[in-house]
C-alpha cells in the first residue's frame, strides 16, 4: 500500500510522533482479524451426468453479515449411485468472507440426516430432499464455485 503524507513544518513534535506511530503500525503488516460468521446455502443439484457421476446445479449463499453470493454447485455421490438433490441446504461456520466457501468439501461424518463436510478451517452441514437423499444417498464431495 502506498500513501503520501504532507507534514507542515510548524506542527509540533507530538504530531510527528503520532504520524510516525501510525506509519510504523501500517508498515508492520498488523491488521485486525476478521470475525468469523455463519453462512447458509440453499441449492438444487438435479442435472445428473452419468459420465462424470456428478449432479450440478445452482444456489444462493446468504451470510450473517448480510452479504450474499450466487454459486454453482457440483455434487459427487459416494459409490456409483445416480443422484438428484431437489432442495439442498448447507450451514457453514468459520467463514470470514463469503468467498471463503468457494472450493471442494469432503465428507467427514454424519449427524442424523445431516452430512458433515470440511474444507480447511471451514466446516459445513448439508441436508437435502429427493428420492436419492431419502434413500440414504450422501455426497462424497461438494464443490462450490462463484457464478
Number of C-alpha atoms within 10 A of each C-alpha: 4 3 5 5 7 5 10 9 8 7 9 9 10 9 13 14 11 11 14 12 12 11 13 12 12 12 10 8 8 9 8 6 7 9 9 14 15 18 24 19 22 19 23 23 22 19 15 19 13 12 6 8 16 24 23 21 19 19 22 19 22 18 20 13 13 8 11 16 16 15 21 18 23 21 27 23 19 15 11 10 15 16 27 25 27 16 16 18 20 20 18 21 16 17 20 18 16 20 15 12 26 15 14 17 22 18 20 12 12 13 9 7 14 16 19 19 23 18 16 10 9 17 20 24 20 23 18 24 15 15 13 17 19 12 9 8 19 25 23 16 19 22 17 20 17 16 11
